[in-house]
Amino acid sequence: MSEPFDDIHQVEMAIKAAQKTVGSATMSMDPEQLDTATNAINDAKEQLNMAIQHQLDPDFIQYSQGLLDKLEHQVNEAKQ
């Protein structure tokens, strides 16, 4: 019964970690930190994909995907 909550919590935590990592990486523009940020985004996407299997709230999923897309775009811009 607590599984959906756990999934939501895991996704939220993974996104927050990715946001912090992306913020640090884009401030420093260090290539290694940018790669770490990319990995954090991928980890968050993986958490989200696992949560999608549990048929969570579509609005939450859409919002989370939007955040991850923005983070990914930020890192890609910084890498150029």
FENFEN-V222920 format. One record per helix or strand. SS is the DSSP state (alpha for helix, beta for strand). FROM is the first residue (numbers start at 0). TO is the last residue. If there is no record, write none. Layout:
# FENFEN-V222920
SS;FROM;TO, SS;FROM;TO
This chain:
# FENFEN-V222920
alpha;2;27, alpha;30;51, alpha;57;78
